[in-house]
């Protein structure tokens, strides 16, 4: 499973920028990687694990702005088409993560 987080946060004031930075930092601390500036993604071994990380995102939501959380399967993620300009680009393979239970 993949968890994708999309967001559009206000950055007009210093406080807004602080909140946006804190939200991005929380995503990085939870193992998300930046796909684009306002899109972060994380691979999860199961749907249960994906739900845990989605709940963590919900706990760290900033006061203002728009945030979306989407869960997709590995197969769906693999069907994504990426382009850099007009040239197709290959998907980066996810880093191997060791999970201990």
C-alpha positions, 0 to 999 in steps of 0.5 A, spaced: 500 500 500 502 507 498 499 513 502 499 519 499 498 526 502 496 532 498 496 539 501 495 546 500 497 550 506 497 558 507 504 561 507 502 568 507 505 570 514 510 567 518 506 563 523 503 560 517 510 558 514 511 555 521 505 551 521 507 549 514 514 547 515 512 543 521 507 539 517 512 537 512 517 535 518 512 531 521 511 527 514 518 526 513 519 524 521 514 519 519 517 516 513 514 520 508 518 522 502 517 528 497 514 526 491 513 533 489 513 540 493 506 539 496 505 531 495 508 526 499 508 519 499 510 513 503 510 505 502 506 501 507 506 493 508 499 492 509 492 496 509 492 496 517 499 499 517 497 505 512 491 506 516 496 507 522 500 512 518 494 516 515 491 517 522 498 520 524 497 525 518 490 527 521 493 528 528 498 533 525 493 537 521 495 544 521 489 549 523 488 552 516 489 549 509 487 543 505 490 536 506 488 530 502 490 523 504 489 517 499 491 510 499 493 506 493 495 499 492 502 497 489 499 495 483 496 502 482 502 506 484 506 502 478 501 504 473 503 511 474 506 515 468 511 520 470 514 525 465 520 530 466 518 535 460 516 531 454 520 525 456 517 519 460 521 518 467 521 511 470 518 511 477 523 510 483 523 504 487 522 504 494 527 504 499 527 497 503 524 498 510 525 493 515 519 493 520 520 489 526 514 487 530 
